[in-house]
Amino acid sequence: MYKCYNIKNFLRIIFVNAVIFTAVFLFSGMGKYLIFSSAEYNDEKIFLPVIMYHSIHESSATEYAVTPNQIESDLKYLKQNGYNSVTAEQLAEYTHGKGELPENPVMITLDDGFYNNLYYLEPLLEKYDMTAIVSVVGTYIENDAVRDPHVPEYSYLTWEDINKMLESGRFEIGNHTYNMHESKKGRNGCSINKNENPEEYCYILNSDISELQELIRQNTGKVPIVFAYPFGYTCRESIPVLRENGFIITLNCYEKPNYITRNPDCLYGINRYNRSGLYSTEEFMSKLLKE
């Protein structure tokens, strides 16, 4: 026998179904919107050109040296075309979801720690309101700079010089290894040797870069978050060692564009264009600023 029809049961079923339908509609609609918005936010990519300078001096420009006039021409070009320099700290904060990057960001880096980076570049950074990262080599500071300081053509930075740079607010200091900026015993820079035991390699690399980290901390009170691979030679075995030593940004020498996201991993393996003094500002910028 069929069950008698009950108007209250019928209305209750209609009400429950309406609630379920509304919930499903809102979830699917709003959920899709939220997921899309999140994906759109996380996938935003900001083009970041990065310049790699080395030495700055008045004599003839070379593959790894520019004149003061050339580097001023570069900074002037960037400023006039709406580019704004960014610091390592700004990049680190942005990738961790804090703050924003300026429009048309550009990063200025210098390798090896020549005294002329301070002598010539500091007033230019002040003039054009820019910043730069100088990655230093420990033995150059401890040995070479002490023996023959403050000659713009060839001297290296002393600890006193580095503190002046930091006090200016225009420079950040990066780690370029304590004593692995050379090719010896089959090793290129700080890369792993062929057939080298990975554990032994990690011990050697950690001993070297941690020594410079500690020297910088002792002499400046700062601990670098930027590591520049000597000669740009990289290897996957180095990555956990660098992370353990607190590096958030690593710099190589591949001449490719960079795209910054909110993912901190995008800062591992930043590409840089070597600024050869054999080209004009316009020639170099046409390559650097091409996405």
BELWO-V224029 format. One record per residue. N is the residue number from 1. RES is the residue in one small letter. PSI is psi in whole degrees, -180 to 180 (none if undefined). Layout:
BEGIN
n: [N;N]
res: [RES;RES]
psi: [PSI;PSI]
END
This chain:
BEGIN
n: [1;2;3;4;5;6;7;8;9;10;11;12;13;14;15;16;17;18;19;20;21;22;23;24;25;26;27;28;29;30;31;32;33;34;35;36;37;38;39;40;41;42;43;44;45;46;47;48;49;50;51;52;53;54;55;56;57;58;59;60;61;62;63;64;65;66;67;68;69;70;71;72;73;74;75;76;77;78;79;80;81;82;83;84;85;86;87;88;89;90;91;92;93;94;95;96;97;98;99;100;101;102;103;104;105;106;107;108;109;110;111;112;113;114;115;116;117;118;119;120;121;122;123;124;125;126;127;128;129;130;131;132;133;134;135;136;137;138;139;140;141;142;143;144;145;146;147;148;149;150;151;152;153;154;155;156;157;158;159;160;161;162;163;164;165;166;167;168;169;170;171;172;173;174;175;176;177;178;179;180;181;182;183;184;185;186;187;188;189;190;191;192;193;194;195;196;197;198;199;200;201;202;203;204;205;206;207;208;209;210;211;212;213;214;215;216;217;218;219;220;221;222;223;224;225;226;227;228;229;230;231;232;233;234;235;236;237;238;239;240;241;242;243;244;245;246;247;248;249;250;251;252;253;254;255;256;257;258;259;260;261;262;263;264;265;266;267;268;269;270;271;272;273;274;275;276;277;278;279;280;281;282;283;284;285;286;287;288;289;290;291]
res: [m;y;k;c;y;n;i;k;n;f;l;r;i;i;f;v;n;a;v;i;f;t;a;v;f;l;f;s;g;m;g;k;y;l;i;f;s;s;a;e;y;n;d;e;k;i;f;l;p;v;i;m;y;h;s;i;h;e;s;s;a;t;e;y;a;v;t;p;n;q;i;e;s;d;l;k;y;l;k;q;n;g;y;n;s;v;t;a;e;q;l;a;e;y;t;h;g;k;g;e;l;p;e;n;p;v;m;i;t;l;d;d;g;f;y;n;n;l;y;y;l;e;p;l;l;e;k;y;d;m;t;a;i;v;s;v;v;g;t;y;i;e;n;d;a;v;r;d;p;h;v;p;e;y;s;y;l;t;w;e;d;i;n;k;m;l;e;s;g;r;f;e;i;g;n;h;t;y;n;m;h;e;s;k;k;g;r;n;g;c;s;i;n;k;n;e;n;p;e;e;y;c;y;i;l;n;s;d;i;s;e;l;q;e;l;i;r;q;n;t;g;k;v;p;i;v;f;a;y;p;f;g;y;t;c;r;e;s;i;p;v;l;r;e;n;g;f;i;i;t;l;n;c;y;e;k;p;n;y;i;t;r;n;p;d;c;l;y;g;i;n;r;y;n;r;s;g;l;y;s;t;e;e;f;m;s;k;l;l;k;e]
psi: [139;145;143;144;134;112;-34;-43;-40;-46;-36;-41;-44;-43;-47;-44;-38;-42;-46;-45;-44;-43;-44;-43;-47;-42;-47;-39;-54;-37;-44;-40;-45;-43;-43;-44;-41;-44;-41;-40;-48;-29;-1;129;129;123;127;100;141;127;139;106;166;-94;154;119;166;-23;-176;137;148;-173;-31;27;139;159;161;-37;-38;-44;-32;-39;-39;-48;-40;-42;-46;-45;-45;-24;16;19;145;128;146;151;165;-38;-41;-44;-44;-45;-43;-45;-17;16;16;127;-178;161;151;165;143;62;150;145;134;121;153;134;149;-29;48;144;-31;-16;-36;-47;-47;-36;-33;-49;-29;-38;-38;-44;-40;10;58;172;165;158;126;117;121;157;128;-47;-27;-38;-49;-32;-64;-45;-37;-38;-38;77;156;36;111;-29;-30;-12;159;164;138;172;-36;-42;-44;-39;-34;-41;-45;-39;-27;-23;3;-10;149;154;133;164;127;25;155;-50;46;20;60;169;116;151;37;-3;135;110;-129;23;162;141;154;131;12;140;124;-37;-41;-41;-47;-37;-45;-48;-45;-42;-41;-56;-31;-30;-45;-38;-44;-39;-43;-41;-46;-38;-18;-18;2;152;115;145;2;133;128;120;126;129;6;5;119;164;148;-27;-21;-24;-51;-33;-42;-41;-43;-26;8;12;131;-25;132;143;130;-164;18;129;82;158;156;147;117;134;-173;4;116;-26;-19;-14;-3;108;47;129;148;148;121;129;93;140;2;1;156;166;-45;-40;-44;-45;-31;-28;-46;-42;9;119;none]
END
